[in-house]
Amino acid sequence: MFNWVIIIVVLIKGYPPHGWLKFNVSGLTVEGALEVGGVLRDEEGIVRALFSGPTDACDAESAELGVISTALGILFDFGWEGRGSLVIEISSWVVYN
């Protein structure tokens, strides 16, 4: 059982609340190829993780859904789960809905 909260928001700028982490993630098209990326910051804005690269997704919305999964996987891989709550900032209203 997790003792943390995950909130997904669309385009809310700024640092997360005290004790929280914030993952800004994006899926986009660059010169016809789909790319994904993300940056994890703590409440002071310090970068704790960073990733980017190509994706096999068929559109930007699918890429952004996949990058959320990648971001959560990074949290688990580094053992951050249970150490606070998480805000995931995305840029797609379609994905949010």
N, CA, C and O atoms as CSV, one atom per row, in Angstrom:
chain,resi,resn,atom,element,x,y,z
A,1,MET,N,N,0.841,-1.187,0.000
A,1,MET,CA,C,0.000,0.000,0.000
A,1,MET,C,C,0.880,1.243,0.000
A,1,MET,O,O,1.825,1.338,0.783
A,2,PHE,N,N,0.574,2.187,-0.870
A,2,PHE,CA,C,1.356,3.417,-0.948
A,2,PHE,C,C,0.894,4.408,0.106
A,2,PHE,O,O,-0.292,4.475,0.429
A,3,ASN,N,N,1.831,5.173,0.639
A,3,ASN,CA,C,1.490,6.230,1.588
A,3,ASN,C,C,1.822,7.587,0.989
A,3,ASN,O,O,2.289,8.488,1.686
A,4,TRP,N,N,1.580,7.724,-0.296
A,4,TRP,CA,C,1.817,8.982,-0.963
A,4,TRP,C,C,0.704,9.253,-1.949
A,4,TRP,O,O,-0.079,8.361,-2.275
A,5,VAL,N,N,0.634,10.478,-2.422
A,5,VAL,CA,C,-0.429,10.932,-3.312
A,5,VAL,C,C,0.191,11.315,-4.644
A,5,VAL,O,O,1.272,11.904,-4.687
A,6,ILE,N,N,-0.491,10.983,-5.728
A,6,ILE,CA,C,-0.074,11.423,-7.058
A,6,ILE,C,C,-1.181,12.300,-7.617
A,6,ILE,O,O,-2.342,11.895,-7.664
A,7,ILE,N,N,-0.818,13.499,-8.039
A,7,ILE,CA,C,-1.768,14.433,-8.647
A,7,ILE,C,C,-1.269,14.741,-10.049
A,7,ILE,O,O,-0.104,15.095,-10.229
A,8,ILE,N,N,-2.142,14.608,-11.049
A,8,ILE,CA,C,-1.787,14.964,-12.421
A,8,ILE,C,C,-2.452,16.292,-12.740
A,8,ILE,O,O,-3.665,16.442,-12.599
A,9,VAL,N,N,-1.643,17.258,-13.175
A,9,VAL,CA,C,-2.139,18.597,-13.477
A,9,VAL,C,C,-1.730,18.977,-14.898
A,9,VAL,O,O,-0.816,18.386,-15.472
A,10,VAL,N,N,-2.410,19.956,-15.448
A,10,VAL,CA,C,-2.084,20.459,-16.776
A,10,VAL,C,C,-1.547,21.873,-16.643
A,10,VAL,O,O,-2.254,22.783,-16.209
A,11,LEU,N,N,-0.299,22.044,-17.019
A,11,LEU,CA,C,0.333,23.360,-17.128
A,11,LEU,C,C,0.171,24.241,-15.893
A,11,LEU,O,O,-0.327,25.362,-15.991
A,12,ILE,N,N,0.578,23.749,-14.760
A,12,ILE,CA,C,0.623,24.545,-13.538
A,12,ILE,C,C,2.092,24.805,-13.239
A,12,ILE,O,O,2.817,23.893,-12.842
A,13,LYS,N,N,2.527,26.018,-13.425
A,13,LYS,CA,C,3.942,26.343,-13.260
A,13,LYS,C,C,4.276,26.566,-11.790
A,13,LYS,O,O,3.406,26.882,-10.977
A,14,GLY,N,N,5.541,26.395,-11.471
A,14,GLY,CA,C,6.012,26.632,-10.115
A,14,GLY,C,C,6.469,25.355,-9.445
A,14,GLY,O,O,6.344,24.262,-9.998
A,15,TYR,N,N,6.994,25.510,-8.259
A,15,TYR,CA,C,7.511,24.379,-7.502
A,15,TYR,C,C,6.376,23.633,-6.811
A,15,TYR,O,O,5.310,24.200,-6.572
A,16,PRO,N,N,6.605,22.355,-6.490
A,16,PRO,CA,C,5.586,21.596,-5.762
A,16,PRO,C,C,5.534,22.026,-4.303
A,16,PRO,O,O,6.437,22.719,-3.837
A,17,PRO,N,N,4.492,21.628,-3.571
A,17,PRO,CA,C,4.414,21.941,-2.140
A,17,PRO,C,C,5.581,21.310,-1.374
A,17,PRO,O,O,6.224,20.380,-1.863
A,18,HIS,N,N,5.843,21.818,-0.186
A,18,HIS,CA,C,6.926,21.302,0.654
A,18,HIS,C,C,6.782,19.793,0.857
A,18,HIS,O,O,5.704,19.304,1.197
A,19,GLY,N,N,7.864,19.072,0.646
A,19,GLY,CA,C,7.859,17.629,0.819
A,19,GLY,C,C,7.387,16.840,-0.389
A,19,GLY,O,O,7.402,15.609,-0.368
A,20,TRP,N,N,6.968,17.530,-1.438
A,20,TRP,CA,C,6.487,16.879,-2.649
A,20,TRP,C,C,7.582,16.902,-3.715
A,20,TRP,O,O,8.550,17.655,-3.610
A,21,LEU,N,N,7.413,16.073,-4.733
A,21,LEU,CA,C,8.228,16.097,-5.938
A,21,LEU,C,C,7.322,16.493,-7.099
A,21,LEU,O,O,6.105,16.321,-7.034
A,22,LYS,N,N,7.924,17.024,-8.162
A,22,LYS,CA,C,7.140,17.392,-9.348
A,22,LYS,C,C,7.855,16.877,-10.588
A,22,LYS,O,O,9.027,17.178,-10.812
A,23,PHE,N,N,7.137,16.100,-11.390
A,23,PHE,CA,C,7.650,15.609,-12.661
A,23,PHE,C,C,6.960,16.377,-13.771
A,23,PHE,O,O,5.745,16.261,-13.931
A,24,ASN,N,N,7.703,17.161,-14.544
A,24,ASN,CA,C,7.192,17.792,-15.757
A,24,ASN,C,C,7.482,16.814,-16.886
A,24,ASN,O,O,8.638,16.460,-17.117
A,25,VAL,N,N,6.449,16.374,-17.591
A,25,VAL,CA,C,6.634,15.415,-18.675
A,25,VAL,C,C,5.988,15.935,-19.948
A,25,VAL,O,O,5.058,16.741,-19.905
A,26,SER,N,N,6.497,15.461,-21.086
A,26,SER,CA,C,5.960,15.920,-22.358
A,26,SER,C,C,6.166,14.860,-23.430
A,26,SER,O,O,7.176,14.156,-23.444
A,27,GLY,N,N,5.209,14.762,-24.308
A,27,GLY,CA,C,5.328,13.967,-25.520
A,27,GLY,C,C,5.056,14.900,-26.683
A,27,GLY,O,O,4.027,15.576,-26.691
A,28,LEU,N,N,5.944,14.959,-27.668
A,28,LEU,CA,C,5.780,15.912,-28.751
A,28,LEU,C,C,6.377,15.388,-30.041
A,28,LEU,O,O,7.121,14.407,-30.045
A,29,THR,N,N,6.041,16.053,-31.134
A,29,THR,CA,C,6.582,15.709,-32.437
A,29,THR,C,C,7.710,16.668,-32.779
A,29,THR,O,O,7.543,17.886,-32.727
A,30,VAL,N,N,8.866,16.101,-33.131
A,30,VAL,CA,C,10.027,16.892,-33.531
A,30,VAL,C,C,10.457,16.409,-34.911
A,30,VAL,O,O,10.909,15.273,-35.060
A,31,GLU,N,N,10.317,17.265,-35.918
A,31,GLU,CA,C,10.677,16.935,-37.296
A,31,GLU,C,C,10.072,15.605,-37.739
A,31,GLU,O,O,10.747,14.787,-38.363
A,32,GLY,N,N,8.797,15.394,-37.414
A,32,GLY,CA,C,8.075,14.203,-37.824
A,32,GLY,C,C,8.259,12.985,-36.939
A,32,GLY,O,O,7.577,11.979,-37.133
A,33,ALA,N,N,9.163,13.050,-35.973
A,33,ALA,CA,C,9.389,11.924,-35.058
A,33,ALA,C,C,8.833,12.272,-33.682
A,33,ALA,O,O,8.928,13.414,-33.233
A,34,LEU,N,N,8.254,11.279,-33.020
A,34,LEU,CA,C,7.728,11.501,-31.671
A,34,LEU,C,C,8.845,11.365,-30.646
A,34,LEU,O,O,9.636,10.423,-30.694
A,35,GLU,N,N,8.899,12.308,-29.725
A,35,GLU,CA,C,9.896,12.336,-28.658
A,35,GLU,C,C,9.179,12.493,-27.328
A,35,GLU,O,O,8.072,13.029,-27.270
A,36,VAL,N,N,9.815,12.024,-26.259
A,36,VAL,CA,C,9.293,12.198,-24.906
A,36,VAL,C,C,10.413,12.693,-24.008
A,36,VAL,O,O,11.597,12.538,-24.310
A,37,GLY,N,N,10.012,13.287,-22.905
A,37,GLY,CA,C,11.011,13.733,-21.944
A,37,GLY,C,C,10.368,14.095,-20.628
A,37,GLY,O,O,9.151,14.257,-20.529
A,38,GLY,N,N,11.203,14.219,-19.627
A,38,GLY,CA,C,10.705,14.592,-18.316
A,38,GLY,C,C,11.817,15.090,-17.420
A,38,GLY,O,O,12.983,14.730,-17.586
A,39,VAL,N,N,11.438,15.924,-16.468
A,39,VAL,CA,C,12.374,16.404,-15.457
A,39,VAL,C,C,11.678,16.333,-14.103
A,39,VAL,O,O,10.547,16.796,-13.947
A,40,LEU,N,N,12.361,15.754,-13.138
A,40,LEU,CA,C,11.858,15.633,-11.772
A,40,LEU,C,C,12.571,16.660,-10.911
A,40,LEU,O,O,13.801,16.715,-10.887
A,41,ARG,N,N,11.789,17.480,-10.199
A,41,ARG,CA,C,12.344,18.504,-9.306
A,41,ARG,C,C,11.750,18.353,-7.916
A,41,ARG,O,O,10.628,17.878,-7.744
A,42,ASP,N,N,12.535,18.772,-6.926
A,42,ASP,CA,C,12.018,18.778,-5.559
A,42,ASP,C,C,11.384,20.131,-5.260
A,42,ASP,O,O,11.261,20.971,-6.152
A,43,GLU,N,N,10.978,20.348,-4.000
A,43,GLU,CA,C,10.262,21.580,-3.653
A,43,GLU,C,C,11.119,22.833,-3.767
A,43,GLU,O,O,10.592,23.946,-3.752
A,44,GLU,N,N,12.443,22.664,-3.881
A,44,GLU,CA,C,13.336,23.811,-4.067
A,44,GLU,C,C,13.696,24.027,-5.532
A,44,GLU,O,O,14.465,24.931,-5.859
A,45,GLY,N,N,13.143,23.200,-6.411
A,45,GLY,CA,C,13.415,23.323,-7.834
A,45,GLY,C,C,14.682,22.616,-8.280
A,45,GLY,O,O,15.093,22.764,-9.431
A,46,ILE,N,N,15.309,21.852,-7.399
A,46,ILE,CA,C,16.536,21.139,-7.739
A,46,ILE,C,C,16.186,19.915,-8.582
A,46,ILE,O,O,15.313,19.128,-8.214
A,47,VAL,N,N,16.873,19.761,-9.715
A,47,VAL,CA,C,16.630,18.627,-10.603
A,47,VAL,C,C,17.140,17.352,-9.944
A,47,VAL,O,O,18.296,17.282,-9.527
A,48,ARG,N,N,16.279,16.351,-9.852
A,48,ARG,CA,C,16.619,15.059,-9.250
A,48,ARG,C,C,16.702,13.943,-10.285
A,48,ARG,O,O,17.351,12.926,-10.042
A,49,ALA,N,N,16.055,14.116,-11.432
A,49,ALA,CA,C,16.123,13.140,-12.524
A,49,ALA,C,C,15.744,13.850,-13.819
A,49,ALA,O,O,14.979,14.815,-13.816
A,50,LEU,N,N,16.291,13.356,-14.919
A,50,LEU,CA,C,16.063,13.956,-16.229
A,50,LEU,C,C,16.141,12.845,-17.276
A,50,LEU,O,O,17.043,12.009,-17.225
A,51,PHE,N,N,15.205,12.833,-18.221
A,51,PHE,CA,C,15.274,11.850,-19.301
A,51,PHE,C,C,14.636,12.411,-20.554
A,51,PHE,O,O,13.784,13.298,-20.486
A,52,SER,N,N,15.055,11.887,-21.708
A,52,SER,CA,C,14.436,12.235,-22.988
A,52,SER,C,C,14.826,11.177,-24.008
A,52,SER,O,O,15.808,10.455,-23.835
A,53,GLY,N,N,14.040,11.100,-25.073
A,53,GLY,CA,C,14.361,10.161,-26.129
A,53,GLY,C,C,13.191,9.897,-27.043
A,53,GLY,O,O,12.101,10.433,-26.844
A,54,PRO,N,N,13.420,9.065,-28.054
A,54,PRO,CA,C,12.354,8.727,-29.004
A,54,PRO,C,C,11.349,7.767,-28.388
A,54,PRO,O,O,11.626,7.113,-27.383
A,55,THR,N,N,10.187,7.694,-29.004
A,55,THR,CA,C,9.143,6.767,-28.558
A,55,THR,C,C,8.495,6.113,-29.773
A,55,THR,O,O,8.538,6.651,-30.880
A,56,ASP,N,N,7.904,4.961,-29.554
A,56,ASP,CA,C,7.189,4.259,-30.623
A,56,ASP,C,C,5.707,4.615,-30.659
A,56,ASP,O,O,4.952,4.013,-31.424
A,57,ALA,N,N,5.277,5.571,-29.856
A,57,ALA,CA,C,3.865,5.959,-29.805
A,57,ALA,C,C,3.409,6.460,-31.176
A,57,ALA,O,O,4.215,6.935,-31.976
A,58,CYS,N,N,2.105,6.347,-31.431
A,58,CYS,CA,C,1.567,6.737,-32.737
A,58,CYS,C,C,1.151,8.205,-32.805
A,58,CYS,O,O,0.954,8.731,-33.900
A,59,ASP,N,N,1.011,8.882,-31.652
A,59,ASP,CA,C,0.664,10.300,-31.643
A,59,ASP,C,C,1.162,10.928,-30.338
A,59,ASP,O,O,1.584,10.225,-29.419
A,60,ALA,N,N,1.106,12.261,-30.272
A,60,ALA,CA,C,1.640,12.978,-29.107
A,60,ALA,C,C,0.899,12.622,-27.825
A,60,ALA,O,O,1.514,12.536,-26.762
A,61,GLU,N,N,-0.420,12.413,-27.910
A,61,GLU,CA,C,-1.180,12.064,-26.705
A,61,GLU,C,C,-0.753,10.701,-26.160
A,61,GLU,O,O,-0.589,10.537,-24.951
A,62,SER,N,N,-0.574,9.733,-27.045
A,62,SER,CA,C,-0.103,8.412,-26.613
A,62,SER,C,C,1.305,8.501,-26.040
A,62,SER,O,O,1.632,7.825,-25.065
A,63,ALA,N,N,2.131,9.339,-26.651
A,63,ALA,CA,C,3.491,9.525,-26.145
A,63,ALA,C,C,3.461,10.104,-24.740
A,63,ALA,O,O,4.235,9.686,-23.879
A,64,GLU,N,N,2.570,11.066,-24.499
A,64,GLU,CA,C,2.501,11.675,-23.175
A,64,GLU,C,C,1.974,10.689,-22.136
A,64,GLU,O,O,2.426,10.706,-20.991
A,65,LEU,N,N,1.037,9.841,-22.510
A,65,LEU,CA,C,0.587,8.791,-21.587
A,65,LEU,C,C,1.739,7.851,-21.247
A,65,LEU,O,O,1.921,7.473,-20.089
A,66,GLY,N,N,2.511,7.479,-22.257
A,66,GLY,CA,C,3.648,6.594,-22.027
A,66,GLY,C,C,4.720,7.218,-21.164
A,66,GLY,O,O,5.347,6.535,-20.354
A,67,VAL,N,N,4.935,8.514,-21.330
A,67,VAL,CA,C,5.979,9.181,-20.552
A,67,VAL,C,C,5.579,9.285,-19.078
A,67,VAL,O,O,6.452,9.326,-18.211
A,68,ILE,N,N,4.293,9.328,-18.780
A,68,ILE,CA,C,3.845,9.288,-17.380
A,68,ILE,C,C,4.254,7.954,-16.763
A,68,ILE,O,O,4.737,7.907,-15.631
A,69,SER,N,N,4.061,6.886,-17.505
A,69,SER,CA,C,4.471,5.564,-17.032
A,69,SER,C,C,5.983,5.508,-16.818
A,69,SER,O,O,6.447,4.946,-15.826
A,70,THR,N,N,6.745,6.083,-17.735
A,70,THR,CA,C,8.205,6.128,-17.595
A,70,THR,C,C,8.602,6.903,-16.350
A,70,THR,O,O,9.485,6.474,-15.607
A,71,ALA,N,N,7.956,8.041,-16.115
A,71,ALA,CA,C,8.261,8.863,-14.936
A,71,ALA,C,C,8.006,8.086,-13.648
A,71,ALA,O,O,8.820,8.126,-12.726
A,72,LEU,N,N,6.885,7.384,-13.585
A,72,LEU,CA,C,6.587,6.587,-12.389
A,72,LEU,C,C,7.597,5.456,-12.227
A,72,LEU,O,O,7.995,5.131,-11.109
A,73,GLY,N,N,8.008,4.859,-13.339
A,73,GLY,CA,C,9.027,3.813,-13.280
A,73,GLY,C,C,10.343,4.328,-12.724
A,73,GLY,O,O,11.016,3.631,-11.964
A,74,ILE,N,N,10.715,5.552,-13.103
A,74,ILE,CA,C,11.942,6.156,-12.570
A,74,ILE,C,C,11.832,6.334,-11.068
A,74,ILE,O,O,12.785,6.061,-10.338
A,75,LEU,N,N,10.682,6.789,-10.600
A,75,LEU,CA,C,10.488,6.942,-9.154
A,75,LEU,C,C,10.689,5.621,-8.428
A,75,LEU,O,O,11.360,5.573,-7.398
A,76,PHE,N,N,10.115,4.559,-8.955
A,76,PHE,CA,C,10.256,3.247,-8.323
A,76,PHE,C,C,11.699,2.760,-8.391
A,76,PHE,O,O,12.222,2.231,-7.410
A,77,ASP,N,N,12.350,2.936,-9.550
A,77,ASP,CA,C,13.732,2.472,-9.715
A,77,ASP,C,C,14.688,3.138,-8.732
A,77,ASP,O,O,15.624,2.505,-8.243
A,78,PHE,N,N,14.452,4.409,-8.446
A,78,PHE,CA,C,15.324,5.134,-7.528
A,78,PHE,C,C,14.863,5.062,-6.078
A,78,PHE,O,O,15.484,5.657,-5.198
A,79,GLY,N,N,13.779,4.339,-5.826
A,79,GLY,CA,C,13.319,4.159,-4.450
A,79,GLY,C,C,12.667,5.381,-3.836
A,79,GLY,O,O,12.676,5.535,-2.615
A,80,TRP,N,N,12.088,6.273,-4.674
A,80,TRP,CA,C,11.464,7.483,-4.141
A,80,TRP,C,C,10.040,7.261,-3.655
A,80,TRP,O,O,9.492,8.112,-2.955
A,81,GLU,N,N,9.428,6.136,-4.010
A,81,GLU,CA,C,8.046,5.927,-3.587
A,81,GLU,C,C,7.966,5.893,-2.069
A,81,GLU,O,O,8.822,5.320,-1.395
A,82,GLY,N,N,6.937,6.510,-1.556
A,82,GLY,CA,C,6.730,6.550,-0.113
A,82,GLY,C,C,7.475,7.653,0.603
A,82,GLY,O,O,7.344,7.790,1.820
A,83,ARG,N,N,8.261,8.453,-0.122
A,83,ARG,CA,C,9.033,9.523,0.520
A,83,ARG,C,C,8.364,10.885,0.409
A,83,ARG,O,O,8.965,11.895,0.774
A,84,GLY,N,N,7.174,10.930,-0.071
A,84,GLY,CA,C,6.460,12.185,-0.268
A,84,GLY,C,C,5.474,12.000,-1.393
A,84,GLY,O,O,5.363,10.914,-1.960
A,85,SER,N,N,4.771,13.038,-1.711
A,85,SER,CA,C,3.772,12.970,-2.766
A,85,SER,C,C,4.329,13.557,-4.046
A,85,SER,O,O,5.401,14.162,-4.053
A,86,LEU,N,N,3.595,13.375,-5.123
A,86,LEU,CA,C,4.093,13.708,-6.446
A,86,LEU,C,C,3.055,14.476,-7.245
A,86,LEU,O,O,1.876,14.121,-7.253
A,87,VAL,N,N,3.503,15.535,-7.918
A,87,VAL,CA,C,2.718,16.243,-8.919
A,87,VAL,C,C,3.319,15.868,-10.266
A,87,VAL,O,O,4.530,15.977,-10.457
A,88,ILE,N,N,2.485,15.428,-11.200
A,88,ILE,CA,C,2.936,15.188,-12.569
A,88,ILE,C,C,2.301,16.263,-13.431
A,88,ILE,O,O,1.078,16.320,-13.564
A,89,GLU,N,N,3.134,17.116,-14.017
A,89,GLU,CA,C,2.625,18.184,-14.876
A,89,GLU,C,C,2.717,17.750,-16.328
A,89,GLU,O,O,3.797,17.414,-16.816
A,90,ILE,N,N,1.585,17.757,-17.015
A,90,ILE,CA,C,1.520,17.402,-18.426
A,90,ILE,C,C,1.055,18.617,-19.217
A,90,ILE,O,O,0.627,19.615,-18.639
A,91,SER,N,N,1.142,18.527,-20.549
A,91,SER,CA,C,0.739,19.669,-21.371
A,91,SER,C,C,-0.493,19.386,-22.222
A,91,SER,O,O,-0.922,20.253,-22.983
A,92,SER,N,N,-1.065,18.204,-22.113
A,92,SER,CA,C,-2.182,17.823,-22.975
A,92,SER,C,C,-3.492,17.719,-22.204
A,92,SER,O,O,-3.610,16.925,-21.271
A,93,TRP,N,N,-4.473,18.525,-22.598
A,93,TRP,CA,C,-5.805,18.414,-21.999
A,93,TRP,C,C,-6.453,17.095,-22.387
A,93,TRP,O,O,-7.248,16.551,-21.620
A,94,VAL,N,N,-6.128,16.570,-23.564
A,94,VAL,CA,C,-6.685,15.290,-24.001
A,94,VAL,C,C,-6.246,14.187,-23.053
A,94,VAL,O,O,-7.069,13.377,-22.624
A,95,VAL,N,N,-4.966,14.142,-22.719
A,95,VAL,CA,C,-4.449,13.130,-21.795
A,95,VAL,C,C,-5.054,13.318,-20.418
A,95,VAL,O,O,-5.412,12.339,-19.763
A,96,TYR,N,N,-5.173,14.557,-19.969
A,96,TYR,CA,C,-5.726,14.844,-18.643
A,96,TYR,C,C,-7.160,14.344,-18.518
A,96,TYR,O,O,-7.546,13.768,-17.501
A,97,ASN,N,N,-7.945,14.575,-19.575
A,97,ASN,CA,C,-9.354,14.169,-19.539
A,97,ASN,C,C,-9.490,12.680,-19.723
A,97,ASN,O,O,-10.604,12.156,-19.720
